[in-house]
């Protein structure tokens, strides 16, 4: 039997007793994510420096405990839920310092626990940001967690996923050694470049914490474009909507490019926070390049209200940025021409304006508008496959119509461009059940007070799990890639045998006792 008391004492000597938590409520909170609960970890440790992190990892693994890294806690694929009780969860949110902002050489160095909101707000007054500058959960999601899990949204229409913005890492291996990658690893250099010899940075990106614990991340900087235009478009049918959005994606002219089906669109419009949030409205007004433009955009948004989406079935929403207003408008005009070609129509651009005006909102949307449980399942596909994938996925869900109706499970989907060569398709489940601990703590308490938590509904959740598992197979058969692989998506099952064998060797080299986030990526 592992000596938890001795380990806690050892960890306390490294990080301080106040930062080693054994309270069962807190352990249950960090041992579950948005969707599921793992084994109850033995302790939670919150290191405050890179060196404390390294020493604490070494102490845990030497005692025979698994190390489970946790960033902002936004996973829904068991990315940080322990596989065994003999685990220590490493909550990295005290590693929250921005170490260097270099606007001359155009890079920033941040500790792994820095949130995307924190990074964006630190950089914005300097006129710069990272090319990809955050997930929709960026009020809590961290740069280290997203480096491990993968992610896209803000800036992704042109800049791609988070990994395309990362220059280097400092990671902690199972034995406590700190390994620098990219120019972090060049003894007389700045962390300004990634590719000098074999790309060790890429080895630890998207690993869902299975190979090492992120300590520090270096990311590229770009200057914030001076001008932005917004566009929203409606379609009556799915096929022309998808044809239009993929054609716009190929041109690479948007910073964000997303769309919704009728169900998910309805869910989002029913959310009280979209149009009633004073901060969103105020930021639309003040976030424009002139007071006059701000007042005009704010007035248009107010006049549109929520009714502008009443007769919309499928929709596309996008932002276009450039150094000049004419340049931003030229990009938007290209999108307008594509939409017209495929039979769509322009509608009020309230949604992209609101999203950009207040990008890192409280995560009230991790519950449905009536307090339903929420679970997204996504795949990344080549642009030419998207229409076929969505059509086949509709047919997939038709097979489960009885389950969906019997358990009051709703599903809809969003889609989004990732650079000019990939596309995210994300079905989302909503169903009545009691909330997960993360869903009780993360949304605003004033928002939760307006919702009614459902009674425990294990039959509905079991049905969701059955459909979700089959959907993961469906996507794998269609050749999907995934962010947030965690312990949910079928990474091992569909890997080339030689590629998997090499990954196993890498795992054994960096974690010979297999104690870093066991079972993540399918590594036993």
C-alpha positions in Angstrom: 0.0 0.0 0.0 1.4 3.3 -1.0 2.2 5.7 1.8 0.1 8.7 1.0 1.0 10.5 4.3 4.7 10.2 3.5 4.2 11.5 0.0 2.1 14.4 1.2 4.8 15.3 3.7 7.4 15.2 0.9 5.4 17.3 -1.5 4.6 19.8 1.3 8.3 20.3 1.9 8.7 21.2 -1.8 5.7 23.4 -2.5 4.5 24.3 1.0 1.7 22.6 3.0 -0.9 25.0 1.8 -0.4 23.8 -1.8 -0.9 20.1 -1.2 -4.6 19.3 -0.9 -6.1 16.1 0.5 -9.6 17.4 1.1 -11.9 14.9 -0.5 -14.3 17.4 -2.1 -11.4 19.1 -3.8 -9.9 15.8 -4.9 -13.2 14.8 -6.4 -13.5 18.1 -8.2 -10.1 17.8 -9.9 -10.6 14.1 -10.6 -13.6 14.8 -12.9 -13.9 16.8 -16.1 -16.9 18.3 -17.9 -18.2 14.8 -18.9 -16.9 12.1 -16.7 -15.2 11.2 -13.4 -12.0 9.2 -13.0 -10.5 7.4 -10.1 -10.2 9.6 -7.0 -6.7 11.0 -6.8 -4.7 10.6 -3.6 -3.7 14.3 -3.4 -3.6 17.5 -5.4 -0.4 19.5 -5.6 -0.1 23.1 -6.9 3.5 24.0 -7.6 4.4 27.6 -7.9 7.6 27.5 -10.0 9.1 25.3 -12.7 11.6 23.9 -10.2 8.9 23.1 -7.7 7.1 21.3 -10.5 10.1 19.2 -11.4 10.9 18.3 -7.8 7.3 17.4 -7.1 7.0 15.2 -10.2 10.1 13.4 -9.2 8.9 12.9 -5.6 5.6 11.5 -6.8 7.0 9.0 -9.4 9.7 7.8 -7.0 6.9 7.0 -4.5 5.2 5.0 -7.2 2.3 7.5 -7.8 1.0 8.4 -11.2 1.3 12.1 -12.2 -1.8 13.6 -13.8 -1.3 17.2 -15.1 -4.4 19.5 -15.1 -4.6 23.0 -16.6 -7.9 24.9 -16.7 -10.0 21.8 -16.3 -11.9 22.2 -19.6 -11.4 18.7 -20.9 -14.5 16.5 -21.8 -12.4 13.5 -23.0 -11.0 12.3 -19.7 -7.8 14.2 -20.6 -6.8 14.7 -16.9 -9.1 12.3 -15.0 -6.9 9.8 -13.1 -6.8 6.1 -14.3 -5.9 4.9 -10.8 -6.4 6.1 -7.2 -2.6 6.0 -6.6 -2.3 9.3 -8.5 -1.3 12.8 -7.8 -3.1 15.5 -9.7 -0.8 18.4 -10.6 -3.0 21.5 -10.8 -0.8 24.0 -12.7 -2.8 27.2 -12.4 -0.2 28.7 -10.0 2.3 28.6 -12.8 0.7 31.7 -14.2 3.4 34.2 -15.0 4.1 35.8 -18.3 7.9 35.6 -18.3 8.8 37.6 -21.4 7.1 39.7 -24.1 9.5 40.4 -26.9 7.8 42.7 -29.4 11.1 43.2 -31.3 11.8 39.5 -32.0 8.0 38.7 -31.9 7.7 36.0 -29.3 6.2 35.6 -25.8 7.2 33.2 -23.1 4.5 32.1 -20.6 4.2 29.5 -17.9 1.9 26.7 -18.5 -0.9 27.9 -16.2 -1.4 31.2 -17.9 -4.9 31.5 -19.4 -5.6 32.6 -22.9 -7.6 35.5 -21.5 -4.7 36.6 -19.3 -2.3 36.3 -22.2 -4.5 38.2 -24.6 -5.1 41.1 -22.1 -1.4 41.4 -21.3 -0.5 41.6 -25.0 -3.3 43.7 -26.4 -2.0 47.1 -25.1 1.3 46.4 -26.8 -0.5 46.0 -30.1 0.3 42.3 -30.5 -1.2 38.8 -29.9 -0.4 35.2 -30.7 -1.6 34.1 -34.2 -4.0 31.7 -32.6 -5.1 33.6 -29.5 -7.4 31.3 -27.6 -10.2 28.8 -27.4 -13.8 29.7 -26.6 -13.0 28.4 -23.1 -10.0 30.8 -22.8 -11.2 32.4 -19.6 -10.1 29.2 -17.9 -8.2 27.2 -20.5 -4.4 27.5 -20.2 -1.6 27.7 -22.7 -0.1 24.6 -21.3 -3.3 22.7 -21.3 -4.1 23.7 -24.9 -0.6 22.8 -26.0 -1.2 19.3 -24.5 -4.8 18.9 -25.7 -4.8 20.9 -28.9 -7.4 23.5 -29.8 -8.6 26.1 -32.2 -10.9 29.1 -32.5 -9.7 32.7 -32.2 -7.5 33.5 -35.2 -7.7 29.9 -36.5 -9.3 30.8 -39.8 -5.9 32.0 -41.0 -3.5 30.9 -38.3 -4.6 27.4 -37.8 -4.6 25.5 -34.5 -2.7 26.3 -31.3 0.3 24.1 -32.3 1.0 26.3 -35.3 1.7 29.2 -33.0 4.1 27.4 -30.6 7.9 27.8 -30.9 9.2 25.8 -28.0 8.5 24.2 -24.7 10.1 23.4 -21.4 8.7 20.1 -20.2 9.2 18.0 -17.1 9.8 14.3 -17.6 8.8 11.5 -15.2 12.2 11.6 -13.5 11.9 15.3 -12.8 14.4 16.4 -15.5 13.5 19.6 -17.3 13.8 19.3 -21.1 13.8 22.4 -23.3 12.7 22.1 -27.0 13.2 24.4 -30.0 15.6 27.3 -29.3 14.8 26.9 -25.6 17.3 24.0 -26.0 20.0 26.1 -27.7 22.3 27.2 -24.8 23.2 30.6 -26.3 19.9 31.5 -28.0 16.5 33.0 -27.3 13.3 30.9 -27.7 12.4 32.5 -31.0 12.5 29.5 -33.4 11.3 26.0 -33.5 13.1 24.1 -36.2 16.8 23.5 -35.5 17.4 19.8 -35.9 14.7 17.2 -35.1 11.5 18.9 -33.9 11.3 17.9 -30.3 8.6 20.5 -29.7 6.1 18.6 -31.8 6.7 15.4 -29.9 5.1 16.9 -26.8 2.3 18.8 -28.5 -1.1 17.1 -28.5 0.2 14.4 -26.2 -2.7 15.0 -23.8 -0.1 15.0 -21.0 0.9 11.5 -21.7 4.7 12.1 -22.3 5.6 15.0 -20.0 4.2 17.9 -18.0 4.4 21.3 -19.6 6.1 24.0 -17.6 6.8 26.8 -20.1 5.6 27.7 -23.6 7.1 30.1 -26.2 4.7 31.4 -28.8 4.9 33.6 -31.9 3.6 37.1 -31.9 1.9 39.0 -34.6 0.7 42.6 -34.7 -3.0 43.0 -34.2 -4.6 44.1 -37.5 -6.0 47.6 -37.4 -9.3 46.9 -39.0 -11.9 44.2 -38.8 -15.1 43.4 -40.7 -17.9 41.0 -39.7 -20.2 38.9 -41.8 -23.1 36.6 -41.2 -25.0 34.6 -43.8 -28.1 32.4 -43.9 -28.9 29.3 -46.0 -32.0 27.2 -46.2 -30.2 23.9 -46.8 -27.0 22.3 -45.5 -25.3 21.4 -48.8 -24.9 24.9 -50.2 -24.0 26.2 -46.7 -21.1 23.7 -46.5 -20.0 24.4 -50.1 -19.9 28.1 -49.3 -18.0 27.8 -46.0 -15.4 25.4 -47.5 -14.8 27.7 -50.5 -14.3 30.7 -48.2 -11.9 28.6 -46.0 -9.7 27.8 -49.0 -9.1 31.4 -49.7 -7.6 31.9 -46.2 -9.2 35.3 -45.7 -10.9 34.9 -42.3 -9.7 35.1 -38.8 -12.7 33.1 -37.5 -15.0 31.1 -39.7 -17.8 29.1 -38.1 -21.4 27.9 -38.7 -24.3 26.3 -37.0 -27.1 23.9 -37.9 -30.7 24.7 -36.8 -30.6 22.9 -33.5 -27.4 24.3 -32.2 -28.3 27.7 -33.5 -31.5 27.6 -31.6 -29.7 26.5 -28.4 -27.3 29.4 -28.7 -30.0 32.0 -29.4 -31.9 30.8 -26.3 -29.0 31.6 -24.1 -29.8 34.7 -22.1 -26.2 35.9 -22.2 -25.7 36.4 -25.9 -27.6 39.7 -26.4 -28.4 40.9 -22.9 -24.9 41.1 -21.6 -24.1 44.8 -21.2 -20.3 44.1 -21.4 -20.8 42.6 -24.9 -22.8 45.6 -26.1 -20.4 48.1 -24.6 -17.4 46.3 -26.1 -18.9 46.3 -29.5 -19.3 50.1 -29.2 -15.8 50.8 -27.8 -14.0 48.1 -29.7 -14.3 49.7 -33.1 -11.7 51.9 -34.7 -13.8 55.1 -34.2 -16.5 56.3 -31.9 -18.8 56.9 -34.8 -18.3 53.4 -36.2 -18.8 51.9 -32.7 -22.1 53.7 -32.2 -23.4 52.6 -35.6 -22.4 49.0 -35.0 -23.9 49.0 -31.5 -27.1 50.5 -32.8 -27.4 47.9 -35.5 -26.8 45.2 -32.9 -29.4 46.6 -30.6 -32.0 47.0 -33.3 -31.4 43.4 -34.6 -32.2 41.9 -31.2 -32.7 38.2 -31.4 -35.2 38.2 -34.2 -32.7 38.4 -36.9 -32.2 34.6 -36.6 -35.9 33.6 -36.5 -36.1 32.4 -40.1 -32.5 31.1 -40.4 -31.9 27.4 -40.7 -28.1 27.1 -41.4 -25.7 30.0 -40.8 -22.1 31.1 -41.4 -20.4 33.7 -39.2 -16.9 35.2 -39.9 -14.5 37.9 -39.2 -12.0 39.5 -41.7 -9.0 41.5 -40.5 -6.5 43.6 -42.3 -4.2 46.6 -41.9 -6.7 48.9 -43.7 -10.5 49.1 -43.7 -10.5 48.7 -47.5 -8.5 45.5 -47.1 -10.8 44.0 -44.5 -13.8 45.0 -46.6 -12.3 43.4 -49.7 -11.9 40.1 -47.8 -15.5 40.3 -46.6 -16.7 41.1 -50.2 -15.1 37.9 -51.4 -17.1 35.9 -48.8 -20.2 37.8 -49.9 -19.7 36.8 -53.5 -19.2 33.1 -52.5 -22.3 33.1 -50.4 -24.3 34.6 -53.3 -22.9 32.0 -55.7 -24.3 29.2 -53.5 -27.7 30.8 -52.9 -27.2 32.2 -49.4 -28.2 35.7 -48.1 -26.5 38.2 -45.8 -28.0 38.7 -42.3 -27.2 41.0 -39.4 -23.6 40.3 -38.2 -24.5 40.3 -34.5 -23.0 37.0 -33.6 -19.4 37.5 -34.8 -19.4 41.1 -33.4 -20.5 39.8 -30.0 -18.0 36.9 -30.0 -15.1 39.3 -30.8 -16.3 42.1 -28.5 -16.2 39.9 -25.5 -14.1 36.9 -26.5 -13.5 35.1 -23.2 -16.9 35.0 -21.6 -17.8 33.1 -18.4 -18.5 29.5 -19.3 -22.2 29.4 -18.8 -22.5 27.4 -22.0 -21.1 24.2 -20.5 -24.8 23.6 -19.6 -27.7 23.8 -22.0 -30.1 26.8 -21.9 -32.4 24.9 -19.6 -29.6 23.4 -17.5 -29.0 20.3 -19.6 -25.8 18.3 -19.5 -23.5 19.1 -22.5 -21.0 17.0 -24.5 -19.3 17.9 -27.8 -17.7 15.3 -30.0 -15.6 16.6 -32.9 -13.5 15.5 -35.9 -11.2 17.4 -38.2 -11.5 16.6 -41.9 -10.2 17.8 -45.2 -12.4 20.4 -46.9 -13.5 18.1 -49.7 -14.9 15.5 -47.2 -17.0 17.8 -45.1 -20.4 17.6 -47.0 -20.1 13.8 -47.1 -19.1 13.5 -43.5 -22.1 15.6 -42.3 -24.5 13.7 -44.5 -23.2 10.3 -43.2 -23.4 11.6 -39.7 -27.0 12.6 -40.1 -27.6 9.0 -41.2 -25.5 7.8 -38.2 -27.8 9.6 -35.8 -30.9 8.2 -37.6 -29.9 4.8 -36.3 -30.2 6.0 -32.8 -33.5 7.9 -33.1 -35.3 5.6 -30.6 -32.6 6.2 -28.0 -32.5 10.0 -28.6 -36.3 10.3 -28.3 -36.7 7.9 -25.3 -34.1 9.8 -23.2 -34.9 13.4 -24.4 -31.4 13.8 -25.9 -31.0 16.6 -28.4 -28.1 17.0 -30.8 -26.9 19.7 -33.1 -23.6 20.7 -34.6 -21.2 23.5 -35.4 -18.5 23.6 -38.1 -15.4 25.8 -38.4 -12.5 26.4 -40.6 -8.9 25.7 -39.4 -6.5 27.6 -41.7 -7.2 26.9 -45.4 -6.9 23.2 -45.3 -8.9 21.6 -42.5 -12.4 21.7 -41.1 -13.8 21.0 -37.6 -17.2 19.3 -37.5 -18.6 19.1 -34.0 -21.9 17.4 -33.0 -23.0 18.4 -29.5 -25.3 16.4 -27.2 -27.7 17.9 -24.6 -29.6 15.8 -22.2 -31.2 16.0 -18.7 -29.0 14.7 -15.9 -27.4 16.0 -12.7 -24.4 18.2 -13.2 -20.7 17.3 -12.9 -18.7 19.1 -10.2 -17.0 21.3 -12.8 -20.4 22.4 -14.1 -21.4 23.5 -10.6 -18.3 25.5 -10.0 -17.2 27.0 -13.3 -20.3 28.9 -14.7 -21.4 32.2 -13.0 -23.3 31.4 -9.9 -25.9 34.1 -10.9 -26.5 32.1 -14.1 -26.7 28.7 -12.3 -29.4 30.3 -10.0 -31.7 30.6 -13.0 -31.4 27.0 -14.0 -32.9 23.8 -12.5 -30.6 20.9 -12.1 -32.2 17.7 -13.3 -32.5 14.6 -11.1 -29.9 11.8 -11.6 -30.6 10.3 -15.0 -28.2 7.4 -15.5 -30.2 5.8 -18.3 -29.9 8.9 -20.4 -26.2 9.3 -19.7 -25.6 5.7 -20.6 -27.4 6.2 -23.9 -25.3 9.3 -24.6 -22.2 7.2 -23.8 -23.3 4.5 -26.1 -23.9 6.9 -29.0 -20.8 8.9 -28.3 -18.6 5.7 -28.4 -20.2 4.7 -31.7 -19.7 8.2 -33.0 -16.0 8.1 -32.2 -15.7 4.9 -34.3 -17.8 6.5 -37.1 -15.4 9.4 -37.2 -12.3 7.2 -37.1 -13.7 5.2 -40.0 -14.0 8.5 -41.9 -10.4 9.3 -41.3 -10.9 12.1 -38.7 -8.2 13.8 -36.7 -9.0 15.1 -33.2 -8.0 17.6 -30.6 -8.4 16.5 -27.0 -7.6 12.8 -27.6 -7.4 12.1 -23.9 -8.8 8.7 -23.1 -11.8 9.0 -25.5 -10.8 9.1 -29.1 -9.5 6.1 -30.9 -5.9 7.1 -31.4 -4.2 3.7 -30.9 -6.8 1.6 -32.8 -6.3 3.4 -36.1 -2.5 4.1 -36.0 -0.1 2.6 -38.4 1.6 -0.2 -36.6 5.1 1.2 -37.1 4.0 4.7 -36.0 2.5 3.2 -32.8 5.5 1.1 -32.1 7.7 4.2 -32.3 5.4 6.1 -29.9 5.6 3.2 -27.5 9.4 3.5 -27.6 9.2 7.3 -27.0 6.9 6.7 -24.0 9.3 4.2 -22.5 12.2 6.6 -23.0 10.6 9.5 -21.3 8.4 7.6 -18.8 9.8 4.1 -18.3 7.5 3.3 -15.3 4.4 4.5 -17.3 3.4 7.0 -14.5 2.7 10.1 -16.5 -1.1 10.3 -17.1 -1.6 6.6 -17.6 -4.0 5.4 -20.4 -4.0 8.9 -22.1 -3.5 8.5 -25.8 -4.2 4.8 -25.3 -0.8 4.2 -23.8 -1.2 1.7 -21.0 
